[in-house]
Amino acid sequence: MKKNETDYTRESDLLKEIQDKPLPVRLKTYLKLSGPGFLQSALALGGGSMASSLYLGVLTGYSMLWLQPVAMFLGIIMLSALGYVTLATNQRPFQAINRHVNPVLGWGWALAALLASIVWALPQFSLANGVVQQNLMPGIFGEDGSFGGVPGMILVSIVLLAITLAVSWNYDRGRTGVRIYEWILKGVVAIVVLSFMGVVVRLTFIAGTIDWAELGRGFIPNPALFFRPAEGFLPLLEGLSETSRVYWTELIVTRQQNVMAAALSSAVGINMTFLFAYSMLRRKWGTEYQGLMKFDLAGGMLIPFMLVVSCVMIAATSQFHTVPQPGIIEEFTAEWEPVESQVNEYHQLLEGRIFYESEESDLTEGQLAVQIEELGREDHIMAATLITRDAFDLSFSLEPLLGSFFGHLIFGIGVLGMALSSITLMMVISGMVLCEVFNKPKSKWLFRLGVLAPGLGVLGPFFWDQAYFWLAIPTSILTLLLLPIAYVTFLLMMNNKALMGRHMPKGKKRIAWNTLMIGAVALISSASLYMLWMRGGLWGLGVLLLFLAAVGIAEWRKKLNQKVNNIDEAA
């Protein structure tokens, strides 16, 4: 018997032995054997969750602390269902969906996971590049550093690409390679969690800037914020004219909706669902691993995710919520100058306020400047408050409170760990997808070729400059539009008798599964449809109808083929 098969047999026997053991005994064993859940956590803790958490803190304060844990809970419901089906049937999900459910859904799921991984790599590489230049090594790669400018960006990008490729290719070196890769990611997750917890602990005991009572209330769900501004903005809005109040209210609500949609997607993205199923198959997990799978999702995925995103939101709220960007207007001075993009955004927000009311669209620069100057002080403060911040603004703002070590080094290490772990996992997912669509799950060359696809994200820093951190928000919105494909597919898989056989849940268990899954599908699909209408309009709905038509045609052809086969068998 090969070593890998021996390891699997030992694990399987050990799990069977502890099934009836006390919970502490089981938890100790589960922690030792866990893996796929931590991969999910490392992927979730990337630029998307970082950006969503930061902008949720900036826009809504503590009041939306509940959103990402709820999104993660919905994702865990669907991942648990996918895990149950995968472990019970021991079938590769892509092939199983095509054979038993619907080939359009199967191909849609796989290609959407590949697309999401490639698109998502752009902001991740940009974030990693930026944190090296601005937080960790500004004297070497910063704007005024020894290797500043484009040469430094190229050098950092090459190093980042080499590191992520080397780590990702290790995943394809058999069971031992998988284990090494998972332990690397576990270490990265631990570093990320400790880094951001350290920042919040310092803010609590050194700076004393956190209102823990208000923070606790932020975990109580409040969906109304999808349609109205957070309460923190109300005093600022009350001092405005009626026209200004309407303009700024609409702007705030639109931004809140974008960030909330991004948070729903970045908690559990469609590419994460592909990773979870195939990472369990790579580990050769079977039905006896059901308990371990549930622990892995809770301990390896949910808890680290909740700790990090909550800490980022807390830090962002303490520094930015309803606080004007220093250095933009005279009365709010700063120790450092705001970047050019923020100054430009400030003027664009005020110009938007002018054009919102004015019927003239061809104002000269001089006329526009005069009208902006005539706006009330409250409008200027509101514009300075809504300027887009990023992780580097947060680290600079924390430096006076936490010192350079926590403000830049620890914060920077945490952000870099988030970005690099996400990049490597997107590479692994792309490799898995390529192997599956060609039906060659053990092809090393296809896997490594697929790994290269997200490497295109290394070009991100050269195209988006200072806008790269906000890029995570529209990227997340795009992937939210794709997520219902996965969720609906998993619901159909769980209720497919031909696929599940004797493992299909029955009675109260089936009712419970379907209630939870239908609820998750309904919530995510509603958010996705709303954003599709808001961003795509009739064109977006047209694309959706074409996809649904393709699903319907594939289902009709499948049933037609079944009838033909039944007739042939009868004859």
DAJOUR-V592177 format. One record per residue. N is the residue number from 0. OMEGA is omega in radians with two decimals (999 if undefined). NEAR is the number of other C-alpha atoms within 10 Angstrom. D_CENTER is the distance of its C-alpha to the mean C-alpha in Angstrom with 2 decimals. Layout:
{{N,OMEGA,NEAR,D_CENTER} {N,OMEGA,NEAR,D_CENTER}}
This chain:
{{0,-3.14,5,40.88} {1,-3.11,6,38.17} {2,-3.12,10,36.40} {3,3.13,14,32.95} {4,3.09,12,34.63} {5,3.11,11,36.46} {6,-3.14,13,33.27} {7,3.14,16,31.77} {8,3.11,13,35.05} {9,3.11,12,35.12} {10,-3.10,17,31.62} {11,3.12,17,32.54} {12,-3.13,12,35.86} {13,-3.14,14,34.37} {14,3.09,20,31.92} {15,-3.12,13,34.86} {16,-3.02,11,36.96} {17,-3.08,15,34.66} {18,-3.10,13,33.84} {19,3.14,10,36.51} {20,3.08,11,36.18} {21,-3.07,9,35.24} {22,-3.14,11,31.58} {23,3.12,9,31.75} {24,3.14,12,33.09} {25,-3.12,19,30.39} {26,3.12,17,27.59} {27,3.12,10,29.15} {28,3.14,16,29.24} {29,-3.12,21,25.72} {30,-3.13,14,24.38} {31,-3.04,8,26.44} {32,-3.05,16,25.34} {33,-3.14,21,21.61} {34,-3.09,27,19.16} {35,3.11,24,16.68} {36,3.11,26,14.97} {37,3.04,28,14.56} {38,3.09,29,13.11} {39,-3.14,28,10.35} {40,-3.13,30,9.98} {41,3.11,31,10.21} {42,3.13,32,7.49} {43,-3.12,28,5.00} {44,3.13,28,6.84} {45,-3.11,27,6.27} {46,-3.13,35,7.02} {47,3.13,32,4.19} {48,3.09,28,4.66} {49,-3.13,26,8.06} {50,-3.13,29,8.88} {51,-3.13,29,8.06} {52,-3.12,29,10.04} {53,-3.10,27,12.63} {54,3.01,30,13.33} {55,3.09,32,13.49} {56,-3.14,27,15.99} {57,-3.01,28,17.81} {58,-3.00,28,18.23} {59,-3.11,23,18.63} {60,-3.14,28,19.61} {61,-2.93,28,19.48} {62,-3.13,25,19.79} {63,3.09,26,16.15} {64,-3.10,27,15.47} {65,-2.91,19,15.67} {66,-3.07,23,12.85} {67,3.01,27,9.76} {68,3.09,22,12.25} {69,3.11,16,13.53} {70,3.11,21,10.36} {71,3.12,23,10.02} {72,3.09,18,13.77} {73,3.12,22,13.70} {74,-3.14,27,11.43} {75,3.07,22,13.89} {76,-3.08,18,16.74} {77,3.09,26,15.84} {78,3.08,24,15.06} {79,3.11,20,18.35} {80,3.11,21,20.12} {81,3.12,24,19.04} {82,3.13,29,20.01} {83,-3.14,23,23.27} {84,-3.09,25,24.17} {85,-3.12,24,23.45} {86,-3.11,23,25.42} {87,-3.06,21,28.18} {88,-3.07,19,28.85} {89,3.10,17,27.97} {90,3.06,15,27.21} {91,-2.98,17,24.60} {92,-3.10,23,22.36} {93,3.12,22,22.49} {94,-3.12,16,26.28} {95,3.13,19,26.60} {96,-3.13,23,24.80} {97,-3.06,15,26.97} {98,-2.96,14,30.07} {99,-3.06,17,29.80} {100,-3.12,22,27.40} {101,-3.09,23,27.01} {102,3.11,20,26.65} {103,3.08,21,24.91} {104,3.13,22,22.12} {105,3.12,23,22.09} {106,3.09,16,22.02} {107,3.12,19,19.54} {108,-3.08,26,17.08} {109,-3.09,27,17.76} {110,3.07,17,17.85} {111,3.09,22,14.69} {112,3.11,26,12.89} {113,3.13,26,14.84} {114,-3.14,18,14.22} {115,-3.13,26,10.42} {116,3.14,27,10.86} {117,-3.12,22,13.52} {118,-3.09,21,12.05} {119,-3.11,27,8.84} {120,-3.11,31,11.44} {121,3.13,26,13.18} {122,-3.13,30,11.29} {123,3.11,30,10.75} {124,3.12,29,14.51} {125,3.13,28,15.37} {126,3.14,30,13.75} {127,3.13,25,15.55} {128,-3.11,25,18.67} {129,-3.09,28,18.74} {130,3.05,24,18.51} {131,-3.09,20,21.34} {132,-2.98,23,23.40} {133,-3.06,19,23.05} {134,-2.97,25,22.55} {135,-3.10,19,23.74} {136,-3.11,16,26.46} {137,-3.14,18,27.41} {138,-3.13,15,31.07} {139,-3.03,16,30.56} {140,3.13,25,27.74} {141,-3.08,21,27.59} {142,3.14,16,29.22} {143,-3.09,11,32.58} {144,-3.11,14,32.11} {145,3.12,13,34.20} {146,-3.12,19,31.74} {147,3.11,17,30.28} {148,-3.07,14,29.35} {149,3.13,13,28.65} {150,3.11,12,30.33} {151,3.13,19,28.15} {152,3.12,21,24.96} {153,-3.12,18,26.25} {154,3.13,13,27.17} {155,-3.12,21,23.86} {156,3.13,22,22.01} {157,3.14,12,24.48} {158,3.13,12,24.10} {159,3.14,18,20.29} {160,3.14,20,20.64} {161,-3.14,13,23.45} {162,-3.08,13,21.67} {163,3.10,20,18.58} {164,-3.13,20,20.99} {165,3.14,11,23.31} {166,-3.09,21,20.81} {167,3.14,26,19.32} {168,3.11,21,22.87} {169,-3.11,17,23.82} {170,-3.07,23,21.82} {171,-3.10,22,24.46} {172,3.07,13,27.41} {173,-3.08,13,28.13} {174,3.13,18,27.44} {175,3.10,16,28.21} {176,3.11,16,25.72} {177,-3.13,20,22.97} {178,3.13,18,24.04} {179,3.13,15,24.18} {180,-3.11,22,20.70} {181,3.13,20,19.36} {182,3.05,16,21.44} {183,-3.12,14,20.18} {184,3.07,26,16.55} {185,3.11,21,17.90} {186,3.13,14,19.61} {187,3.12,21,16.66} {188,3.13,27,14.70} {189,3.13,15,18.00} {190,-3.14,18,18.41} {191,-3.13,27,15.09} {192,-3.10,23,15.92} {193,-3.13,16,19.51} {194,-3.07,22,18.88} {195,3.03,26,17.09} {196,3.11,18,19.41} {197,3.11,16,22.25} {198,-3.11,21,21.42} {199,3.09,23,21.50} {200,3.11,14,24.64} {201,3.11,18,26.29} {202,-3.10,19,25.54} {203,-2.98,14,27.04} {204,-3.13,10,30.14} {205,-3.06,11,30.88} {206,-3.12,14,29.89} {207,-3.03,13,30.05} {208,-3.04,17,27.71} {209,3.06,18,25.69} {210,-3.02,12,27.02} {211,3.09,12,26.20} {212,3.10,8,27.87} {213,3.12,12,25.77} {214,3.13,18,22.63} {215,3.12,13,23.63} {216,-3.13,14,24.08} {217,3.11,18,20.51} {218,3.07,18,19.44} {219,-3.07,13,21.69} {220,3.13,14,19.90} {221,-3.09,13,21.05} {222,-3.12,11,19.82} {223,-3.12,9,22.55} {224,3.04,17,20.40} {225,-3.05,17,18.93} {226,3.11,14,22.46} {227,-3.12,15,23.97} {228,3.05,22,23.41} {229,-3.06,22,22.69} {230,-3.13,13,26.04} {231,-3.13,15,25.91} {232,-3.04,19,26.58} {233,3.10,13,29.57} {234,3.12,10,32.18} {235,-3.12,17,31.18} {236,-3.10,19,31.35} {237,-3.11,12,34.69} {238,-3.08,14,36.41} {239,2.99,18,35.71} {240,-3.09,14,37.91} {241,-3.13,10,37.17} {242,3.12,12,35.90} {243,-3.12,22,33.69} {244,3.14,17,32.31} {245,-3.12,15,31.32} {246,-3.08,16,29.76} {247,3.10,23,27.64} {248,3.13,19,26.70} {249,3.14,15,25.46} {250,-3.14,17,23.48} {251,-3.11,20,21.85} {252,3.11,18,21.06} {253,3.13,17,19.56} {254,3.10,19,17.25} {255,3.13,23,16.34} {256,3.13,21,15.65} {257,-3.09,20,13.39} {258,3.10,27,11.29} {259,3.09,26,11.49} {260,3.11,28,10.48} {261,3.13,28,7.35} {262,3.11,30,6.71} {263,-3.10,29,7.81} {264,-3.04,32,5.68} {265,3.11,32,2.03} {266,3.06,32,4.72} {267,-3.14,27,6.25} {268,-3.08,27,6.08} {269,3.11,27,9.68} {270,3.08,29,9.94} {271,-3.14,24,9.16} {272,3.10,25,12.14} {273,-3.14,24,14.29} {274,-3.03,24,13.75} {275,-3.10,24,14.71} {276,-3.02,23,17.89} {277,3.04,22,19.12} {278,3.06,21,18.51} {279,3.10,20,20.80} {280,3.10,19,23.28} {281,3.11,16,23.36} {282,-3.13,17,24.34} {283,3.08,17,26.91} {284,3.11,21,25.99} {285,-3.06,18,28.28} {286,-3.13,17,29.08} {287,-3.12,17,30.11} {288,-3.10,22,26.55} {289,3.13,17,25.40} {290,3.12,14,25.74} {291,3.13,21,23.96} {292,-3.14,27,21.00} {293,3.10,18,20.73} {294,-3.11,19,21.12} {295,3.13,23,18.50} {296,-3.12,26,15.85} {297,-3.05,18,17.15} {298,-3.09,19,18.18} {299,-3.04,24,15.90} {300,-3.01,25,12.54} {301,-3.03,23,13.03} {302,3.10,14,15.27} {303,-3.13,22,13.66} {304,-3.13,28,10.29} {305,-3.13,20,12.55} {306,-3.05,16,14.71} {307,-3.08,23,12.46} {308,3.10,27,10.55} {309,3.13,26,14.04} {310,3.11,24,15.79} {311,3.11,26,13.90} {312,-3.14,26,14.61} {313,3.14,28,18.12} {314,-3.14,29,18.83} {315,3.11,28,17.70} {316,-3.08,27,19.74} {317,-3.06,24,22.71} {318,-2.92,20,22.90} {319,-3.01,23,21.83} {320,-3.11,22,21.97} {321,3.11,24,25.02} {322,3.12,17,26.18} {323,3.10,20,27.46} {324,3.13,26,26.41} {325,3.07,18,29.36} {326,-3.13,17,31.63} {327,3.08,23,31.12} {328,-2.90,17,34.07} {329,-3.01,8,37.13} {330,3.11,10,37.00} {331,-3.09,13,33.61} {332,-3.11,12,34.36} {333,3.09,14,32.08} {334,3.10,10,32.75} {335,-3.10,10,30.82} {336,3.03,11,30.70} {337,-3.12,14,27.67} {338,-3.07,12,26.40} {339,-3.11,10,27.94} {340,3.12,13,24.86} {341,3.08,19,24.77} {342,3.11,17,28.50} {343,3.13,11,28.16} {344,3.10,16,25.46} {345,3.13,23,27.81} {346,3.13,18,30.61} {347,3.11,14,28.56} {348,3.12,19,27.63} {349,3.07,22,31.33} {350,3.09,15,32.41} {351,3.09,15,30.22} {352,3.12,22,32.07} {353,-3.09,20,35.37} {354,3.10,14,34.69} {355,-3.09,15,33.39} {356,-3.02,11,36.98} {357,3.06,10,39.07} {358,3.14,9,40.55} {359,3.14,9,41.14} {360,-3.09,9,38.56} {361,3.11,9,40.69} {362,3.06,13,41.15} {363,3.12,9,42.18} {364,3.13,9,40.28} {365,3.12,9,43.15} {366,3.13,11,43.13} {367,3.14,16,39.37} {368,3.13,15,39.74} {369,-3.11,11,42.59} {370,3.07,15,40.73} {371,3.13,18,37.68} {372,-3.11,12,40.15} {373,3.07,9,41.74} {374,-3.11,16,38.55} {375,3.11,13,38.63} {376,-3.10,12,37.31} {377,3.10,16,34.75} {378,3.13,22,33.16} {379,3.11,19,32.89} {380,3.14,20,31.35} {381,3.12,23,28.77} {382,3.13,21,27.85} {383,3.13,26,27.61} {384,-3.04,23,25.41} {385,3.08,24,22.85} {386,-3.12,23,22.56} {387,3.06,18,19.06} {388,3.07,19,18.40} {389,-3.09,20,16.10} {390,-3.09,23,15.62} {391,2.97,20,19.10} {392,-3.13,16,20.72} {393,-3.13,21,19.49} {394,3.11,25,20.96} {395,-3.13,19,24.16} {396,-3.13,22,24.56} {397,-3.05,24,24.30} {398,3.12,14,26.92} {399,-3.12,12,29.96} {400,-2.98,16,28.85} {401,-3.06,19,27.58} {402,-3.07,14,29.41} {403,-3.06,16,28.35} {404,-3.13,11,27.39} {405,-3.07,20,24.69} {406,-3.08,21,23.90} {407,-3.02,24,23.28} {408,-3.10,18,23.62} {409,3.10,22,21.71} {410,-3.13,25,18.97} {411,3.11,27,18.86} {412,3.13,22,18.84} {413,-3.13,22,15.83} {414,3.13,28,13.80} {415,3.10,26,15.33} {416,3.10,24,14.57} {417,-3.07,29,10.80} {418,-3.07,27,11.12} {419,3.13,27,13.77} {420,3.12,26,12.46} {421,-3.14,29,9.36} {422,-3.10,35,12.04} {423,-3.14,28,14.44} {424,3.06,29,12.39} {425,3.06,32,11.64} {426,3.12,29,15.38} {427,3.13,27,16.30} {428,-3.13,31,14.58} {429,3.07,32,16.44} {430,3.11,28,19.56} {431,-3.11,27,19.36} {432,-3.11,28,19.02} {433,3.09,22,21.95} {434,-3.09,21,24.06} {435,-3.06,21,23.52} {436,3.05,15,24.34} {437,3.10,10,27.49} {438,3.09,13,28.20} {439,-3.01,13,28.72} {440,-3.10,18,26.41} {441,-3.13,14,28.40} {442,3.14,16,28.73} {443,-3.10,15,27.88} {444,3.08,12,28.46} {445,3.13,19,26.16} {446,-3.09,26,23.39} {447,3.06,23,23.98} {448,3.10,14,24.28} {449,3.12,22,20.90} {450,-3.09,27,19.43} {451,-3.02,20,20.82} {452,3.11,19,18.94} {453,3.09,29,15.67} {454,3.06,22,18.25} {455,3.12,14,18.99} {456,3.12,22,16.10} {457,3.10,23,18.67} {458,-3.08,16,20.30} {459,-3.09,21,17.55} {460,-3.09,24,19.31} {461,-3.09,13,22.54} {462,-3.01,11,21.52} {463,3.04,15,19.37} {464,-3.04,12,21.05} {465,-3.09,16,20.22} {466,-2.96,16,17.87} {467,-3.10,22,15.18} {468,3.10,23,13.09} {469,3.13,20,13.15} {470,3.13,21,12.38} {471,-3.10,28,8.60} {472,3.08,26,9.42} {473,3.07,15,11.51} {474,3.13,20,9.37} {475,3.12,29,6.69} {476,3.10,25,10.02} {477,-3.11,21,11.37} {478,3.05,27,9.04} {479,3.13,28,9.65} {480,-3.11,23,13.25} {481,-2.98,22,13.11} {482,3.13,25,11.66} {483,3.08,23,15.14} {484,-3.12,20,16.76} {485,-3.04,25,15.40} {486,3.11,28,16.06} {487,3.14,18,19.53} {488,-3.13,20,20.35} {489,3.09,25,19.79} {490,3.12,20,21.96} {491,3.11,15,24.62} {492,-3.10,24,24.56} {493,-3.09,21,25.20} {494,-3.13,18,28.16} {495,-3.06,15,29.61} {496,-3.14,14,32.88} {497,3.13,12,33.57} {498,-3.00,20,30.37} {499,-3.13,18,30.38} {500,-3.10,12,34.15} {501,-3.12,11,35.36} {502,3.14,15,31.87} {503,3.12,19,31.01} {504,-3.12,17,30.64} {505,3.04,11,33.75} {506,-3.09,7,35.06} {507,3.14,9,33.16} {508,3.13,11,30.43} {509,3.10,13,29.75} {510,-3.14,12,29.90} {511,3.12,13,27.37} {512,-3.07,20,24.90} {513,3.11,18,25.36} {514,-3.14,11,25.20} {515,-3.09,16,21.82} {516,3.13,23,20.41} {517,3.08,16,22.04} {518,3.13,14,20.72} {519,3.12,23,17.06} {520,-3.10,22,17.84} {521,-3.10,15,19.70} {522,-3.11,15,17.15} {523,3.13,23,14.22} {524,3.11,20,16.89} {525,3.12,13,18.44} {526,-3.14,19,15.43} {527,3.14,23,14.89} {528,3.13,18,18.64} {529,-3.14,16,18.94} {530,3.08,20,16.48} {531,3.12,21,18.20} {532,-3.11,13,21.51} {533,-3.06,12,20.63} {534,-3.06,13,19.30} {535,-3.14,14,21.34} {536,-3.12,12,24.35} {537,3.10,12,26.96} {538,3.13,12,25.67} {539,3.11,16,22.30} {540,3.09,14,24.27} {541,3.10,12,26.57} {542,3.11,13,23.95} {543,3.14,15,22.83} {544,3.09,12,26.51} {545,3.12,11,27.14} {546,3.14,15,24.40} {547,3.09,14,25.88} {548,3.11,13,29.32} {549,3.09,16,28.44} {550,-3.14,16,27.24} {551,3.14,14,30.53} {552,3.12,13,32.68} {553,3.13,18,31.22} {554,3.11,16,31.94} {555,3.14,13,35.43} {556,3.14,11,36.20} {557,3.14,16,35.13} {558,3.11,11,37.47} {559,3.11,12,40.20} {560,3.11,12,40.06} {561,3.12,12,40.28} {562,3.13,12,43.40} {563,3.13,11,44.97} {564,3.13,12,44.40} {565,3.11,11,45.91} {566,3.13,10,48.92} {567,-3.14,9,49.41} {568,3.14,8,49.30} {569,3.13,7,51.77} {570,999,6,54.09}}
